[in-house]
């Protein structure tokens, strides 16, 4: 059972997203509100490491010398758009990978996985009897979280999550700062996940059962492009009741930009062209809650974030 769970761990690498805020010394995972919108995709690679590095503050985890093999691509979707989405009505995030589907639920206190990489509900990695916690909110340095989980037809299992380190992650294609490492102790083995925090995305997973690293190729899917964009965005007022203004500055402003707003289910609620430095959106038809924005260029996502409608 553990082996089957760990083999599917690569599917979680893009599932663990959340709005995060990091201090200069110790990054803190605050909540799970910044889930990528449907349409987001990323390639997944694998490699065999010689070690996973140390725990602690201000670490450098350097995997740049490894040779990674491409496995496929993860595509973010709305849960209801999956042919088996009706079996997971409380899921608010989902994605497909190699004709399989994964479902997750984010609440104010945690992110849970309801199913990993399944084709048929009730079989495989279906955690309907007891979903497994992936992250707790907030998650501070040296915090721990103990959780039970159970697959359909399986026995109850335990995992202890520990935020055991933070620092810099070096991959073959990019260098990430303010990275958090989460230790997953199953009692019979220990896995690790490294998370970038803006947005929160699992960049790398270590599966101890097979001694394998799974790497999200974020440098070609928009994450590094967002970081490298010369655009800056000021949003005001935020939160707001009636209208919100996006002030966008930078050389990329002339590149056929669009501003896309989605709700927490990843459903599009508004899309407008950006043809000036100031774009104001009326909120009369918006329900109260959290919404996410993507500033999109012709071929890439330049900036992402959230707004709050009161």
C-alpha positions, 0 to 999 in steps of 0.5 A: 500500500505504501509503495502504491501511494508513493508511486503516485506522489509525483501527481501531488507536486502541483496539487499543493498550492496555497497563498503563502507569505514568507518572512526574511528568516523563516517562510510561513505557509499561511493558507491554501487560497492561491490554487492555480486556475484550470489551464495551468500545466507543468511537465514532470521529470524523475531522477535518482539522487545520491541524497536528499540534503540536510534539515535546518535553516538556510539550507542549500539543496543542490540537484542541478547535476542530476539527469532528469527524465520526462514523464509527462504533463499535469493539467489543472482542471475544474473538478466537475469537468472530470468524467469521475468528478461527481464522486468527489463533490467537495473537491475544489481542485483537480488535475489530470495526468496520463488519463488519470485524475486527482482530487483535493479539498482545501479548507481554512486549516489544511489541504487534503488529498481525496484521490491520487491518479485514479481512473475509477472511483473506489479503486486505486488511490481513492482516499474516500474513507479518510482523506490524507492531510498534505499541509496544515495551515498555517505551517511554521518552521519546525511545526508538525502535524499527525494525520490518519488516512485510509484508502478504499478497502485498505487499513488505517495508516498514519503520517507525521508531517514536519516543516524541517527546513527552508532555504534554496533549491537548485534544479537543472533549470532554475534556482528557487529561494525561500523554499520550504521542505516538508518531511513525511514520516510514515513510520516505515519510511520518510519522503520529502517535498520542497515547496516554492512559496510564490505561489506555493507549489511542490517543486520536488518530491523524494520517494524513499521507497524507490529512491526517486526524485520527481521534479516539476519543470516550473521554468517552462510552465510560467512560474519562472516566467512570472518571476522574471517578468518586468511587470509590477502590479499594484491593486487597490483597494483590496479587499473591496466592495464595489470596484478594484483597480489594477495598476500595471507598469512595465515594458510588457504592457504592450504585449496583448495582455489579458487579466483573467479572474477566477473563483476558488473552484477555478471557474472564470468569472471575468476576463478583460483586455489590458490596454492601459496602465490602469484597469478598473473592474466593477464588482457589482456582480461578484459574490463575497469571497476570494478570487484569483487573477492571472495577468496573461501575455500571448504565450505565458502567465506573467503575474498571479495573485488574489483579490478579496471581495467583501 
